[in-house]
């Protein structure tokens, strides 16, 4: 079955989150390496990402801390991203897919402000969708039902691309979509080694591999 639409996750798929986590480390008052190491540890153990924040700052409350950060540094990027955080292979891969007649969408778990940030980059995509705007987030089946609706194709004609098994590959496959696992970011490298990675239709080392794979998929 021809792939007619490719839908991309955001964090560690399109956006390099290194600077974001480094700013969080600064905010929490710990060295970058320490925070990155704790983050890797909780990911390896299959624990929620927020456990890393709570380990270095007991009682951490994401909403309260984010609000305080915005008050303290109103001009800072804080937990947000901009053009500098875009992975270098993104534009070419998305543009190549669209040139081949594939519908290209972005749909990921992100706060409301991520939508305008992505749109300001002028990426070669047909639409940008954000979980906090939809009111439903991955891995909920309702999220992927919305992906199918927005993609305008049958589920088996849609490829979802992400860096995680739990949030991306497995729920996408459960919804009848095809799924690509990207070996990028801490989740991507770790999850690619797990047995469940075999459920992905393809495991990618970079987005530059994707357009040719999509063209050959059947």
C-alpha positions in Angstrom: 0.0 0.0 0.0 1.4 3.4 -1.0 2.3 5.8 1.8 0.3 9.0 1.1 1.0 10.9 4.2 4.0 11.1 6.6 3.4 12.6 10.1 6.3 13.7 12.3 6.7 13.9 16.0 8.4 17.1 17.3 10.9 16.6 20.2 14.1 14.7 19.2 12.5 14.1 15.7 12.5 17.5 14.3 13.8 19.5 17.2 17.1 18.9 19.0 16.2 19.4 22.7 19.8 19.7 24.0 19.6 23.4 24.6 16.2 23.1 26.3 17.4 20.5 28.8 20.6 22.5 29.4 18.5 25.5 30.3 16.5 23.3 32.6 19.7 22.1 34.3 20.7 25.7 34.8 17.3 26.5 36.2 17.4 23.6 38.6 21.0 24.5 39.7 22.8 21.3 38.6 25.6 20.7 36.1 24.4 19.9 32.5 26.1 16.5 32.6 24.5 15.6 35.9 21.0 16.4 34.6 21.6 14.6 31.3 22.8 11.6 33.2 19.8 11.5 35.5 17.5 11.9 32.5 19.2 9.0 30.8 18.8 6.9 33.9 15.1 7.4 34.2 14.6 6.8 30.5 16.5 3.5 30.8 14.4 2.4 33.7 11.2 3.2 31.8 10.2 5.9 34.2 8.4 9.2 33.3 10.8 12.0 32.2 9.6 14.3 35.0 11.1 11.9 37.5 14.5 13.3 36.5 13.4 16.8 37.5 12.0 15.5 40.8 15.2 13.6 41.6 17.3 16.7 41.3 14.7 18.9 42.9 12.3 17.1 45.3 8.8 18.4 45.1 9.3 19.8 41.6 6.0 21.0 40.1 6.3 21.6 36.4 3.4 24.0 36.1 4.5 26.2 39.0 8.2 26.1 38.0 7.4 27.0 34.4 5.2 29.9 35.5 7.9 31.2 37.8 10.5 30.9 35.1 8.4 33.0 32.8 8.1 35.7 35.4 11.8 35.6 36.1 13.0 35.5 32.5 10.2 36.9 30.2 12.6 37.4 27.3 14.3 34.0 27.5 13.4 30.9 25.4 13.2 28.9 28.7 11.5 25.6 27.9 10.7 26.6 24.3 12.7 26.3 21.0 13.4 28.2 17.9 15.0 27.8 14.4 18.5 27.1 16.0 17.1 23.9 17.5 16.0 22.3 14.2 17.9 19.2 13.3 20.0 19.9 10.1 18.4 17.1 8.0 14.8 18.2 8.6 14.2 20.7 5.8 15.7 18.6 3.1 13.8 15.5 4.1 10.4 17.2 4.4 10.9 19.0 1.2 11.9 15.8 -0.6 8.8 14.1 0.6 6.5 16.9 -0.6 8.3 17.0 -4.0 7.3 13.3 -4.4 3.7 14.1 -3.8 3.5 12.9 -0.2 1.4 14.9 2.3 3.6 16.0 5.2 2.2 16.9 8.7 3.6 17.6 12.1 1.7 16.3 15.1 3.3 15.9 18.5 3.0 16.3 22.3 3.8 20.0 22.8 2.5 23.0 24.6 0.4 25.5 22.7 3.3 27.9 22.0 5.1 25.2 20.0 2.7 25.6 17.1 3.6 29.2 16.3 7.3 28.4 16.9 7.2 25.7 14.2 5.1 27.7 11.8 7.5 30.6 12.1 10.2 28.3 10.7 8.4 28.1 7.3 8.9 24.3 7.2 7.8 22.5 4.0 4.8 20.9 5.6 1.1 20.9 4.9 0.0 21.5 8.5 1.3 21.7 12.1 -0.8 20.1 14.9 -0.1 20.3 18.7 -1.5 18.1 21.4 -2.3 20.9 23.8 -4.4 22.5 21.0 -6.2 19.2 20.3 -6.7 18.5 24.0 -5.4 15.0 23.6 -1.9 13.6 23.8 0.1 10.5 22.8 -0.1 7.7 23.4 -3.9 8.0 23.7 -5.7 6.3 20.8 -7.7 9.5 20.3 -4.5 11.3 19.4 -3.8 8.8 16.5 -7.5 8.9 15.5 -7.0 12.6 15.0 -3.8 12.1 13.1 -5.7 9.8 10.7 -8.4 12.4 10.3 -6.0 15.2 9.6 -3.8 13.1 7.2 -6.8 12.5 5.0 -5.7 8.9 4.1 -6.4 5.3 5.2 -4.4 4.4 8.4 -2.2 2.0 6.4 -1.3 4.8 4.0 0.0 6.9 6.9 3.5 6.7 8.3 4.1 8.2 11.8 7.8 9.1 12.5 9.0 9.4 16.1 11.9 8.6 18.5 10.0 6.5 21.0 8.4 3.1 21.2 5.9 3.9 24.0 4.6 7.2 22.6 5.1 6.8 18.9 5.7 3.4 17.3 3.5 1.1 19.4 0.4 3.3 19.7 0.7 4.2 16.0 0.8 0.6 15.0 -2.2 -0.2 17.4 -4.1 2.5 15.5 -3.4 0.8 12.1 -0.7 3.2 11.0 2.8 2.4 9.8 5.6 3.6 12.1 9.2 4.6 11.8 11.5 4.7 14.8 14.2 7.3 14.6 17.5 6.6 16.3 17.8 10.1 17.6 17.9 11.6 21.1 18.1 9.5 24.3 14.9 7.6 23.7 15.6 6.8 20.1 18.9 5.1 20.7 17.7 3.2 23.8 14.4 2.1 22.3 16.0 0.9 19.1 17.7 -1.8 21.1 14.5 -3.1 22.7 12.7 -6.2 21.3 9.6 -4.2 20.6 11.5 -2.1 18.0 10.9 -5.0 15.6 7.3 -3.8 15.4 8.4 -0.6 13.6 8.2 -0.7 9.8 11.6 0.8 9.6 14.3 2.0 12.0 16.1 5.1 10.7 19.4 6.6 11.6 18.4 10.0 10.2 15.6 11.7 8.3 17.7 11.8 5.1 17.0 8.0 4.7 13.2 8.5 4.8 12.2 9.8 1.4 13.7 6.9 -0.5 12.3 4.4 1.9 8.8 5.9 1.6 9.1 5.7 -2.2 9.9 2.0 -2.1 7.4 1.0 0.6 4.5 -1.2 -0.5 
